[in-house]
């Protein structure tokens, strides 16, 4: 992977600088927490996960540097250098460019805090069932997964790139 010189973005190319460490894939620390709360017959279980530090290489960002055949592209392809949009960190789009290689423009920070699962349940006992059955207790529940994510990188929330390292 190369670190690129962004000062040449207006010219449509960038010079690679070899042997540069762009980031660490593994986070500094990560973990999870499960919390259960009960009140009478109601129960609520939450499972949270988190990660801090680390970087990731996003391949969709790599493919947005040039068009490939008739494949679909991401919206970030439109956020390129143009004479009227000089504040972009991405080089101008070159339709004749060869296949792209990963660069520092494709490396993103990866910290997050996520609510992985939430389970709400209600427990019924045999007298509550109002029928004669061999069932001594019954638990009804509703479950949801990946309810929200808190992160600095907006494409993890919405599918679009807004912040790079």
RASUL-V460359 format. One record per backbone hydrogen bond with DSSP energy under -1.0 kcal/mol. NH is the residue of the N-H (numbers start at 0). CO is the residue of the C=O. If there is no record, write none. Layout:
nh:NH co:CO
nh:NH co:CO
This chain:
nh:1 co:101
nh:2 co:16
nh:4 co:14
nh:7 co:4
nh:8 co:5
nh:10 co:7
nh:11 co:8
nh:12 co:7
nh:16 co:2
nh:27 co:51
nh:28 co:51
nh:30 co:49
nh:32 co:47
nh:34 co:45
nh:36 co:43
nh:38 co:41
nh:41 co:38
nh:42 co:120
nh:43 co:36
nh:44 co:118
nh:45 co:34
nh:46 co:116
nh:47 co:32
nh:48 co:113
nh:49 co:30
nh:50 co:111
nh:51 co:28
nh:54 co:23
nh:55 co:107
nh:57 co:105
nh:61 co:57
nh:62 co:58
nh:64 co:61
nh:70 co:67
nh:76 co:73
nh:77 co:74
nh:78 co:75
nh:79 co:77
nh:80 co:89
nh:81 co:84
nh:84 co:81
nh:91 co:8
nh:96 co:93
nh:103 co:1
nh:105 co:102
nh:106 co:103
nh:107 co:55
nh:109 co:53
nh:111 co:50
nh:112 co:149
nh:113 co:48
nh:114 co:147
nh:115 co:46
nh:115 co:113
nh:116 co:46
nh:117 co:143
nh:118 co:44
nh:119 co:141
nh:120 co:42
nh:121 co:139
nh:122 co:40
nh:123 co:137
nh:125 co:135
nh:137 co:123
nh:139 co:121
nh:141 co:119
nh:143 co:117
nh:145 co:115
nh:146 co:114
nh:149 co:112
nh:156 co:153
nh:157 co:153
nh:158 co:154
